[in-house]
Each structure stands twice: as C-alpha cells, then as structure tokens.
Amino acid sequence: MKQIEVSAFKENIFETIGKEWMLVTGGTKEDFNMMTASWGGIGWLWNKPVAFIFVRPERYTYEFLKKNRKLSLSFLGKEEEARKIYSFCGSKSGRDLDKVKETGLKPVFTETDGITYEQARMTLECQQLYEGEMRESDFLDPEILKNWYGEKKGNLHKVIVAEIEHIWING
C-alpha cells in the first residue's frame, strides 16, 4: 500500500460511501473488529480534514472504538467479492465469530498502527476527535426518527468525528 496526501483525495464520496460502502475497523493489531457502514462523510472541521461516521452503541465494533481512538475506514470496491464481505460484516457480529477467518479478509497493519486489509483499494486511517449522541429531541424531521428508529430498530446512532491522518491506496 502506498500513502497519498490528504490533499490528493479525489473520490466522489457520495458514490464511495453511499454505494460502495466501507468497513469501519477499531482496535489494535492484537484485538480488533470491523463492521460495514454506508452512512458517513468527509469534510473540513476544526481546521482539519475529517471523516464522520455513525455507529449504534450496541454494535460490537463500538466497544473497540471506545477502547482505542484510532479507527480506519476501508473501501473494498464494488465487485461481487467485496459485496459479499460487506454483507457478511454488516450482518454478523464479531462477538459470535471471527470475521477475518469467515470472510478471508487479510489484515495489513500500517507503519502508524492502523489496520487495513489486503483487499482494500483505499483506507482512511483516522484519529477520533469527537463523539456525540443523537437524541430524539434533536430530530427536526419526525419522519426520519420514525422510519429509522421506530419500533424495535435499535438505539440511536453515536456520531464520531475523526481526523484523517493517512490515506493508503492499494496498487
């Protein structure tokens, strides 16, 4: 994997996150977990390049994000094999099985202690700066609350803002 400057990032993030999806990985090389996400974004905040993601607190990966402020966002592509990995990591819990073993993911540990995968075409290595809690009272459109968090759909998401420290490209 080779590193590119954050200023060289030229992805269409609407396409990349919304249609390709990503693996959110938290933890250390000794103990980590990943989950699939399709909500998030990239921008400029506090005079830093940042990524923001949304994670439900009941997700196993959230425990790893709480223990270690470093996280990575890995993009595997849109191919059928990538889609299978995304689907598996988004529907199974690392509490119950080894996602790396089950999916064939091949972890790669960066020189800056980040975690990515041999299959990743691109990874954003980040340091968490902020975590906030969504609250029912803050929703301005009640339909969103009803549609996404209605009966038995789980807890409201946590919002995590993380500085993009490194971008790794495979190839």
C-alpha positions as CSV (number, residue, x, y, z in Angstrom):
1,M,0.0,0.0,0.0
2,K,1.2,3.5,-0.7
3,Q,0.3,6.6,1.1
4,I,-1.1,9.7,-0.6
5,E,-1.5,13.1,0.8
6,V,-5.0,14.0,2.1
7,S,-5.0,17.0,-0.3
8,A,-4.7,14.4,-3.2
9,F,-8.0,12.7,-2.2
10,K,-10.3,13.0,-5.3
11,E,-13.1,10.4,-4.6
12,N,-16.8,11.1,-5.1
13,I,-17.7,10.5,-1.5
14,F,-21.4,10.2,-2.3
15,E,-20.6,7.3,-4.5
16,T,-17.9,5.8,-2.4
17,I,-19.7,5.7,1.0
18,G,-23.3,5.6,-0.2
19,K,-23.0,3.0,-2.9
20,E,-19.7,1.2,-2.4
21,W,-19.9,1.1,1.5
22,M,-16.9,0.8,3.8
23,L,-15.5,-1.3,6.7
24,V,-15.1,0.6,9.9
25,T,-12.3,-1.0,11.9
26,G,-11.5,-0.3,15.5
27,G,-9.0,-1.8,18.0
28,T,-5.3,-2.8,17.8
29,K,-3.5,-5.3,15.7
30,E,-3.8,-7.7,18.7
31,D,-7.5,-7.3,19.0
32,F,-9.8,-5.6,16.5
33,N,-13.2,-5.8,14.9
34,M,-14.9,-4.4,11.8
35,M,-18.4,-3.6,10.7
36,T,-19.9,-2.4,7.4
37,A,-21.2,1.1,7.2
38,S,-22.9,3.2,4.5
39,W,-23.6,6.3,6.4
40,G,-20.9,9.0,6.9
41,G,-19.0,11.6,5.1
42,I,-15.8,13.6,4.7
43,G,-15.2,17.3,5.2
44,W,-13.3,20.0,6.9
45,L,-13.8,20.8,10.6
46,W,-11.7,22.4,13.3
47,N,-9.2,23.2,10.6
48,K,-8.6,19.5,10.0
49,P,-9.6,17.0,7.3
50,V,-12.2,14.8,8.9
51,A,-14.4,11.8,8.4
52,F,-17.6,11.4,10.3
53,I,-19.4,8.1,10.8
54,F,-22.5,6.8,12.6
55,V,-22.3,3.7,14.9
56,R,-25.0,2.2,17.0
57,P,-23.7,1.6,20.6
58,E,-24.9,-2.0,20.6
59,R,-22.6,-2.9,17.7
60,Y,-19.6,-5.0,18.8
61,T,-17.2,-2.7,16.9
62,Y,-18.3,0.2,19.0
63,E,-16.6,-1.4,22.0
64,F,-13.3,-1.3,20.1
65,L,-13.8,2.3,19.0
66,K,-14.3,3.2,22.7
67,K,-11.1,1.5,23.8
68,N,-8.8,3.0,21.1
69,R,-9.2,6.3,19.4
70,K,-7.6,5.1,16.2
71,L,-10.0,3.8,13.5
72,S,-9.9,3.0,9.8
73,L,-12.3,3.3,7.0
74,S,-11.5,0.7,4.3
75,F,-13.1,0.6,0.9
76,L,-13.0,-2.7,-0.9
77,G,-14.7,-1.8,-4.2
78,K,-17.9,-2.8,-5.7
79,E,-17.0,-6.2,-7.1
80,E,-19.0,-9.3,-6.1
81,E,-16.4,-10.5,-3.6
82,A,-16.3,-7.1,-1.9
83,R,-20.1,-7.1,-1.7
84,K,-20.1,-10.5,0.0
85,I,-17.6,-9.3,2.6
86,Y,-19.6,-6.1,3.2
87,S,-22.8,-8.1,3.6
88,F,-21.2,-10.6,6.0
89,C,-19.5,-7.9,8.1
90,G,-22.7,-5.9,8.3
91,S,-25.0,-8.8,9.3
92,K,-22.8,-10.9,11.6
93,S,-21.3,-10.0,15.0
94,G,-17.6,-10.4,15.9
95,R,-18.9,-11.4,19.3
96,D,-20.0,-14.7,17.8
97,L,-17.4,-15.5,15.2
98,D,-14.1,-14.4,13.6
99,K,-15.0,-12.2,10.7
100,V,-11.4,-12.2,9.3
101,K,-11.4,-16.0,9.1
102,E,-15.0,-16.3,7.8
103,T,-14.6,-13.7,5.1
104,G,-11.0,-14.3,4.1
105,L,-10.0,-10.7,4.9
106,K,-6.2,-10.3,5.1
107,P,-5.3,-7.7,7.7
108,V,-2.5,-5.3,7.0
109,F,-1.0,-3.2,9.8
110,T,0.3,0.2,8.7
111,E,3.6,1.7,10.0
112,T,1.4,4.1,12.0
113,D,-0.5,1.3,13.8
114,G,-3.6,1.5,11.6
115,I,-5.5,-1.5,10.4
116,T,-6.5,-2.1,6.8
117,Y,-6.9,-5.1,4.5
118,E,-5.1,-6.5,1.5
119,Q,-8.4,-6.4,-0.3
120,A,-8.9,-2.7,0.4
121,R,-8.4,-0.4,-2.6
122,M,-8.3,2.6,-0.2
123,T,-8.2,3.1,3.5
124,L,-8.5,6.3,5.6
125,E,-6.6,6.0,8.8
126,C,-8.1,8.3,11.4
127,Q,-7.9,9.5,15.0
128,Q,-11.2,10.1,16.8
129,L,-11.7,13.7,17.9
130,Y,-15.4,13.8,19.0
131,E,-18.2,11.5,19.9
132,G,-21.8,12.7,20.2
133,E,-25.1,11.1,20.9
134,M,-28.2,11.5,18.7
135,R,-31.2,12.5,20.8
136,E,-34.9,12.1,19.8
137,S,-35.5,15.7,20.8
138,D,-33.0,17.0,18.2
139,F,-34.7,15.5,15.2
140,L,-36.3,18.3,13.1
141,D,-38.0,15.8,10.8
142,P,-40.1,13.3,12.8
143,E,-40.3,11.0,9.8
144,I,-36.6,10.2,9.9
145,L,-36.9,9.2,13.6
146,K,-40.0,7.1,12.8
147,N,-38.5,5.5,9.7
148,W,-35.0,4.7,11.0
149,Y,-35.5,4.4,14.8
150,G,-39.1,3.3,15.1
151,E,-40.3,0.3,17.0
152,K,-37.5,-2.2,17.8
153,K,-35.0,-0.8,15.4
154,G,-32.2,-0.3,17.9
155,N,-30.6,2.6,19.7
156,L,-29.9,6.0,18.1
157,H,-26.5,6.2,16.5
158,K,-23.4,7.8,18.0
159,V,-21.7,10.3,15.8
160,I,-18.0,10.0,15.6
161,V,-15.8,12.7,14.0
162,A,-12.2,11.6,13.3
163,E,-9.2,13.4,11.8
164,I,-8.0,11.8,8.6
165,E,-4.3,11.2,9.3
166,H,-3.3,9.0,6.5
167,I,-4.8,7.7,3.2
168,W,-3.5,4.4,1.9
169,I,-4.0,3.3,-1.7
170,N,-3.6,-0.3,-2.8
171,G,-1.6,-0.5,-6.0
